[in-house]
Amino acid sequence: MADTVAKHTVSEPLQVRTEPPNDHIADPGPLGLAGFAMTTFVLSCVNAGLVTKAIEPVVLPLALAYGGVVQLLAGMWEFRKANTFGALAFSSYGAFWLSFAAYAKFVVPGLPTAAAASATGLFLLAWTIFTAYMTVASLRVSGAVGAVFVVLLATFVFLTIGAYSGDAVMTHIGGYLGIVTAALAWYASFAGVTNATFKKTVLPIFSTAAR
């Protein structure tokens, strides 16, 4: 009896999983890209001057829920899948949208008019720097993701210049570039979910990863 108990006690911890640890986790990439794309599109329509700035508050619920919380969750799932780039990108841009919503709602109304431009410019400049080095890394992910980041970097550059200078033309250009960024992110999301659903390459992502 003692031998039987001892055998079970020793053998149970030695059981080994036969399936890869991440096989049961869906790819969070299309979700994160979709949240980023939709929020970017709505705000960029305002920045481009395609709609009146008076409706800018419509961005805040999207920035909190879809661009913010959902992207942050996608980033956490990317950590679980051991995807360093996706984890950093989605977690960071999720935090960007959450901080943007807080900034627009609680900070901007209390800023002196003379300081508002510099504050917004500094906020955007910091994200421009982050996006610059993420753009370098994105070129190794895929052509689709690389394109998103290249245009996103240009978007941040023009929005930063527009904020600091007060030049509406720069902000409008940044808005149009933001719309292109959103379209590219939607395509990457569309390709990801469609290829996963059909279990074959329906839409190319132009992979640049090492084989």
TAVENRA-V313727 format. One line per field, one symbol per residue. ss: DSSP state (H for helix, E for strand, L for the rest). phi: phi as a letter, one per 40 degrees, with the letter a starting at -180 (. if undefined). A space follows every 10 residues. Layout:
ss->???
phi->???
This chain:
ss->LHHHHHHHHH HHLLLLLLLL LLLLLLLLHH HHHHHHHHHH HHHHHHHLLL LLHHHLLHHH HHHHHHHHHH HHHHHHHHHH LLLHHHHHHH HHHHHHHHHH HHHHHHHHHH LLHHHHHHHH HHHHHHHHHH HHHHHHHHLL LEHHHHHHHH HHHHHHHHHH HHHHHLLHHH HHHHHHHHHH HHHHHHHHHH HHHHHHHHLL LLLLLLELLL L
phi->.ccccccccc cccccbcccd cbccbcccdd cccccccccc ccccccccgc bccccddccc cccccccccc cccdccccdc cgbccccccc cccccdcccc cccccbcddc ccdccccccc ccdccdcccc cccccdcccc cacccdcdcc ccccdccccc cccccgcccc cccdcccccc dccccccccd ccccccccfa ccbcbfdbcc b
